[in-house]
Amino acid sequence: MLRLLLKGYREQSYEAFTEGPVKYTEVRRSGGTVGLFWAGKDGSAGYEPRPGAGETAFTAGVPLLLASAEARRAGSAALDALAAAARSESELSGADARIRDAPSLDALQEWAGG
């Protein structure tokens, strides 16, 4: 997903992998989940598009990743960036975008790939 962002954002983003548990929020468009925005307690955060949702899954992640990079540059914790993403998703979708727990990033990636 980082390849969709402007050059230079990688260095300003949160770590893109964690081995610990994560918190996440669903990213919904047109009534369906197209991806998951996640954050770890260790300062990692990212977006997992759901390939089965097509191009929408990838385009939905771009503004979240740009906002995440901006939050990182401003010194915000990854979990705060997740809370902001959940608020943004609630406004966009009109539904309550709850923050949930997952045992690992691998578990989220497995779900997103399904």
C-alpha positions as CSV (number, residue, x, y, z in Angstrom):
1,M,0.0,0.0,0.0
2,L,2.9,2.4,0.6
3,R,3.6,2.4,-3.1
4,L,0.4,4.4,-3.6
5,L,1.7,7.2,-1.4
6,L,3.9,10.1,-2.3
7,K,7.6,9.6,-2.3
8,G,9.0,10.2,1.2
9,Y,6.0,9.1,3.3
10,R,7.5,5.7,4.2
11,E,10.1,7.4,6.4
12,Q,7.4,9.4,8.1
13,S,5.0,6.5,8.7
14,Y,4.6,4.2,11.7
15,E,6.3,0.8,11.6
16,A,4.3,-1.4,9.2
17,F,4.7,-4.7,11.2
18,T,4.2,-6.0,14.7
19,E,4.3,-9.4,16.3
20,G,2.1,-8.4,19.2
21,P,-1.7,-8.0,19.5
22,V,-3.3,-5.2,17.5
23,K,-6.4,-3.0,17.6
24,Y,-8.2,-2.3,14.4
25,T,-11.3,-0.6,12.9
26,E,-13.1,-1.8,9.8
27,V,-13.0,0.5,6.7
28,R,-16.4,0.2,5.0
29,R,-17.6,1.5,1.6
30,S,-20.9,0.8,0.0
31,G,-22.1,-1.3,2.9
32,G,-19.2,-3.7,2.9
33,T,-15.8,-4.0,4.6
34,V,-13.0,-3.2,2.2
35,G,-10.1,-3.1,4.6
36,L,-8.8,-2.8,8.1
37,F,-6.8,0.1,9.7
38,W,-4.8,-1.2,12.6
39,A,-2.3,-0.1,15.3
40,G,-0.1,-1.9,17.8
41,K,0.9,-0.9,21.3
42,D,4.5,-0.8,20.0
43,G,3.9,2.2,17.8
44,S,3.1,0.3,14.6
45,A,0.1,1.0,12.3
46,G,-1.1,0.3,8.9
47,Y,-3.9,-0.6,6.5
48,E,-4.8,-4.0,5.2
49,P,-6.9,-3.9,2.1
50,R,-9.3,-6.7,1.3
51,P,-8.3,-7.7,-2.2
52,G,-11.7,-9.3,-2.8
53,A,-13.2,-5.8,-2.5
54,G,-11.4,-4.7,-5.7
55,E,-9.9,-1.3,-6.4
56,T,-12.1,0.3,-3.7
57,A,-10.2,-1.5,-1.1
58,F,-6.9,0.1,-2.2
59,T,-8.3,3.6,-2.8
60,A,-10.0,3.7,0.6
61,G,-6.7,3.2,2.3
62,V,-4.9,6.1,0.7
63,P,-6.4,8.9,2.8
64,L,-6.1,6.9,6.0
65,L,-2.4,6.3,5.3
66,L,-1.8,9.9,4.4
67,A,-3.5,11.0,7.7
68,S,-1.5,8.4,9.5
69,A,1.8,9.7,8.1
70,E,0.7,13.2,9.1
71,A,-0.1,12.0,12.7
72,R,3.3,10.4,12.9
73,R,5.1,13.5,11.8
74,A,3.1,15.5,14.4
75,G,4.3,13.0,17.1
76,S,1.0,11.3,17.7
77,A,1.0,7.7,19.1
78,A,-0.2,5.0,16.7
79,L,-3.2,4.2,18.8
80,D,-4.2,7.9,18.6
81,A,-4.0,7.6,14.8
82,L,-6.3,4.6,15.0
83,A,-8.8,6.5,17.1
84,A,-8.8,9.3,14.5
85,A,-9.2,6.8,11.7
86,A,-12.2,5.3,13.5
87,R,-13.8,8.7,13.9
88,S,-13.2,9.5,10.2
89,E,-14.7,6.2,9.2
90,S,-17.8,6.7,11.4
91,E,-18.3,10.1,9.7
92,L,-17.8,8.6,6.2
93,S,-19.9,5.5,6.6
94,G,-22.6,6.9,8.9
95,A,-22.1,3.8,11.1
96,D,-20.2,3.4,14.4
97,A,-16.6,2.4,13.4
98,R,-15.7,0.5,16.6
99,I,-12.1,-0.3,17.6
100,R,-11.7,-4.0,18.2
101,D,-8.9,-6.3,19.3
102,A,-7.1,-8.9,17.3
103,P,-4.5,-11.4,18.5
104,S,-2.0,-10.5,15.8
105,L,-1.4,-8.7,12.6
106,D,-1.1,-12.1,10.9
107,A,-4.7,-12.9,12.0
108,L,-5.9,-9.6,10.4
109,Q,-3.9,-10.2,7.2
110,E,-5.4,-13.7,7.0
111,W,-8.9,-12.3,7.4
112,A,-8.4,-9.4,4.9
113,G,-7.1,-11.9,2.3
114,G,-10.3,-14.0,2.6
